[in-house]
Amino acid sequence: MAVKEYPAGKILAQSGQAITALHVIAGGSVCATYPGGEFHLTKGDVIGVCELCCESYLITYRAQDKVSIASYAYSPALLPKILGNGDMAGYLVASMFRQLQELFDQYEFATFDCDNFYHYLMNSYEEYRTLCGKRGISARTLPGLETLTALVLEEDIDGWTSGYYTQLRSLVSTKQVKTLSVDFLRGLLMKTSQDVSEILSVCRVLYDYKAEITNLLMSENRLDFFDLYASLLYKIGAHSDESTSVIAAISKMMIQLESQPSIDKDMYRQRVAEYKERLADLDKFTEGQEAEDSRPKDVPEIHDSLNTILSYAQVEEEKANEFRTAIHDYRRLNDRNSADDASRKLRLHITKLFYEIYEKAFLRSLKDFETPKIVQMFLNFGYVDEQLAGMENAAYLYSIVDKLPSDPEKGVYTICEWLRAIYDGKKSPSRNEFDTDYQAYVHELKISGKIKASEETAMLKDTKKQLLFEMHNMFQSGNKITFGRISSFCPVFSEHNILKDLEKSLVSAEKVTETFRQIRAVDFSAYYRDMIYTNPKLGIGKEEISVEILPDMILMPNVGVRGIMWQEIEGRKRTTPARMLMSVFQMEDMTNIIVRLTGDFRWEMCKRVQGARWNDISEPSLTSHYFDYIQFYKKNRDLSADAKDKIKLNMQKAKNSFKEMFIRDYTAWVLYEGAGSPRLNKIARSILFEFCPFSKDIRVKLKANPLYKETMERYDIKLAQHIHHYDNLFQKLRNIGAEIPPEIQAQRDYLDM
C-alpha cells in the first residue's frame, strides 16, 4: 500500500465525515479531538479504528507534524478481508486498545472534574453572598444558576468496563493476534468500537455540562460570575477590607476559565483586559460611580417615593402601613433572592400588596392628565423605593419615565400604554394562563350561574372589567415569567436584579423593530399568514395569498431575562397580531430572545392552522414533519450515530419538549445557518428550509454549498411553479384589459423575496 505524506495542520478525517478508509500512521503524530478532550496517535496507530461500527467519524484527526499515512479502503463488509492480513490485524487491535485506554482515562478525569467544577461554582456564589453581606449589599443572582444541579448521568459507562478491557488487553497480545480467528477479531473490534461510541457520547454530556458552568462564569451577554465579582469590587473600592478577597476570587476564576475548552478565547482576553484596565483606574470610582458620570445624583422629588405612591393610590392606612413594613423588611435582607421560608413568604406578601396598589394607582391615572413622575415610575418599572432601587438608578428612571422610547404605532407598548389601549377599547384582553379569552371567561360565568344573561352582555361591553381581566391575568403572570427567576420573583424594582447598565438594557421600539427586520432578512416569511383572495368580477376564484402581520410587543415593568410568546393571534382571527411580552429592562441579549419568540410563534401558529392534525404526517406541515423527525430519529438511517446522540442530548436539555427542541433548532437556523455556519443535521435543515426558507439573497449565497443543494433544488422547483401560475394569471388579466389587484401584485412580489 502506497504511503502518502501530509503537512502539519492537515485535517486527515473530520467528525461527521463518512468513513471510506482506515489510515495507518507510518510516521509522525496525529492529534485526535472530540468534544471535551483530545489524545495523540503515533506510528502504528490506526485512524478510524474507533469508529468501525459507525458510518462516519466521531473524532476529528489532524496532523500534528509532518505525517506519513498508508490508507486502506474500508466498509464493514471489507473488514474480514482486512483482518486476513496478520500485520494489519495486529495494528488494528493494538491501536484500538491504546485509544480505548486514552478515552477511559479522560472520561474518568472529566467525571471528577465536572464534580469539582460544580462545587467550585456553588462555593464561589456562597463566598460572593458572604462578601455582599459584610458590606450590607444585596447579592445578585444569575439566570440559570437556580436550575443548575450536580451532574447525574442518566446513561453512564458500566463500572466494570474499564477493568474488563484492561484484562482483555493482557489476554489478546499483539503476538497472539495472528493465531486468532477472523470472526473473533471482527467481533472484538466491532464490540469495542460500540463501547468507544458510548464513551464518546458520555464525554459529550460531560463537556456540555462543563460548558454550561463555564457560561455561568463568563459569557458574551455578561450575565456571569465574572461580572458579579467585578461589579462588587468596583462598588466597594480597591482598598476596602473585603477587596483583597474579591480580587483573589477573580484571579482564581481566571485560572479556572483559562483551562476550559468551551470558552471563547477572544471574549475571555477582552473581558480580562477590560477588568485589568478598570482595576488600574479604580481610584476614580466612588461607590461604583465614575467621577465624570453625568447622570443626576440627587433629585428631590425621589425622596420618600413610597409614601408618594401610596398617597396617590389612596390606599387605606392599614394596608399602606403593611406595605411599608414589608418593603422595609425586604430592603434589609442581605440576600433578597434567598430561598429560605421567611424570605419566600415576604416576597409573596409584597407581590400580593403590590398588585392591589398597582390597580388603584393605574385606575386613578386613567382620569389624571398630570400623573406624578414617581407614580409613572411605579406603573412602568415597578419602582417603589429610592433606597431599594439605589439613588443613581432611581434618578435615571426619573429622567426617562416621561419619554420612554416605546411606539404603539409600531406595535411596541409599555405596560401602561397597553392597559390603556384595553380600557379605550382599541385592544381586546389577552387570553389568561388557561388559554381562555375574555368572551369565553364571561360566558363561563353565566353558564356556572355566577351572573345573569343581561350581566353577560353588559360585561362584554364594559372596558373597565376587560381591563381588570387583563391586569389580573396576563399582566401578573407575564410579569413573573419575563422576570425569569420565578422562585425569587418580587415585582418591586430592586438594585440587586440589575445585571447590566440600565441605559443599555432599556428596550425601545427602535431596537425591537430593527431586530424583527434582521430576523425577517433571514426568515422572510416568519410573520406572513395565508389568506384566501377572491374577485369574481375579474374571474379570480380562490387565490391563496400571504399577508405580513407583525406582533405586538408589550414591555413588562421589571428587570428581567426572558421573553414570552403569550398568544399567536387575537381571539379567533388569524389576521391579528401575535402578542409577545418582554421586560422593559432586558438583561439578556434581546436578539436571541426575539429569535426564540419567533420560533415559538411559528410553532404555535402552525398548530393553530392545522388544528387537531398538527402532528399528523399525512398532513404536511412544519409541526407534523418536525414531530415525526424527533419521534422516530433513532430509526432514521439518514442520521449518523453522532447526530442521534446530539438529538438525544438536546431533547434532555429541552425536557423532552418537541416545541422547545424546535425553538432551539430554529434559533440555530436564523443565527448561524443563515450566516453560512452549519449547526443542524441534514434532516432538521431540510425541514426548516422547506417551511422557513431563507430570503433570496441568502439562498443565492448558499447555492454553491453542497449541504443545501438537494433542499434548494426542491424549493426552486416549487417556487418556479408558483411564479409560473401568477405570471399566467397576470397575462390573463392583461388580455382582458384589467388592472392587477394590489393583493395579487403583493403576492407576486412576496414570491421574489
Secondary structure as UniProt FT lines:
FT   STRAND          3..6
FT   TURN            8..9
FT   STRAND          11..13
FT   TURN            15..16
FT   STRAND          21..27
FT   STRAND          30..34
FT   TURN            35..36
FT   STRAND          37..41
FT   TURN            43..44
FT   STRAND          46..47
FT   HELIX           49..51
FT   TURN            52..53
FT   STRAND          60..63
FT   STRAND          67..73
FT   HELIX           76..78
FT   HELIX           79..83
FT   HELIX           86..134
FT   TURN            135..136
FT   TURN            143..147
FT   TURN            159..160
FT   HELIX           161..171
FT   HELIX           174..177
FT   TURN            178..179
FT   HELIX           182..217
FT   TURN            220..221
FT   HELIX           225..236
FT   TURN            238..239
FT   TURN            241..242
FT   HELIX           243..258
FT   TURN            261..262
FT   HELIX           265..280
FT   HELIX           282..284
FT   STRAND          285..286
FT   TURN            287..288
FT   STRAND          289..290
FT   TURN            291..292
FT   HELIX           300..302
FT   TURN            303..304
FT   HELIX           305..313
FT   HELIX           317..332
FT   TURN            336..337
FT   HELIX           341..365
FT   TURN            366..367
FT   HELIX           373..381
FT   HELIX           386..389
FT   HELIX           391..400
FT   TURN            401..402
FT   HELIX           408..410
FT   STRAND          412..414
FT   HELIX           415..423
FT   TURN            424..425
FT   TURN            433..434
FT   HELIX           438..447
FT   TURN            448..449
FT   HELIX           453..461
FT   HELIX           463..470
FT   HELIX           471..475
FT   HELIX           476..483
FT   HELIX           486..488
FT   HELIX           495..497
FT   HELIX           502..505
FT   HELIX           509..522
FT   TURN            524..527
FT   STRAND          528..535
FT   HELIX           536..538
FT   STRAND          540..548
FT   STRAND          552..560
FT   STRAND          563..567
FT   TURN            571..572
FT   TURN            574..575
FT   STRAND          579..586
FT   HELIX           590..610
FT   HELIX           611..613
FT   TURN            614..615
FT   TURN            617..618
FT   HELIX           622..631
FT   HELIX           633..635
FT   TURN            637..638
FT   HELIX           641..653
FT   TURN            654..656
FT   HELIX           658..671
FT   HELIX           673..675
FT   HELIX           682..691
FT   HELIX           696..702
FT   TURN            703..704
FT   HELIX           706..708
FT   HELIX           709..735
FT   TURN            736..737
FT   HELIX           742..751
//
